[in-house]
């Protein structure tokens, strides 16, 4: 599921609001460890689209 969420977020990276909405929605599908990995991945790859204090 984590890889699927990454794929969807990569496709949504053209719009900041859509990206953030999909990121929050992705958190609902993942367990706490996967959320942490997704948050690290998003902050590393899309630093301009992800606020640093995004709640998990």
N, C-alpha and C positions, 0 to 999 in steps of 0.2 A: 504494500500500500504506500510505503514511503516513496518508492521510485515513481509510482503513478502520480503522487502529489507533486513531486519535483517536475515531472513532465508537464503537468497542467500549469504549474506556476511559471515555467519557462515560456509557455505559450501566452500567458497573461502579462508578461513583463512589459508590454507596450503601454499599459495604462496603470498608473500608480493606485488609483482607487480599486480597480478590478483586481489587481495583484494582492492588495491588502485584504480585500474581501475573501478572495480564494484562500489566502494564507490562514485567515481565521477559521474558515470553513474546514480547511484541511486538519486543523488541530482537533476538531471533533471526531475525526476518523482514526486518529493515531493514539497510541499509548504514550505515557510520559517520556519514555526514552526516545521514541521516534520523534516526538515533538521537539525535544532538545536538539536532535540531529537535524531536523528540518529547519529550526531556528538558526542554527549555526550555518547551515548551507545557504539559507536565504540572506543572512547578514554578510556572508563572505562573497556571494555572487551578485547580489542585488542591493548593495549597501545604500544606494540612493532611494530605493523603493521601500525599505523596511525601517521603520522607526526603531531606535535602539531599545526602547522600553516597551516593546510589544508583549502583552501578557500571553502566557502560555496556559 
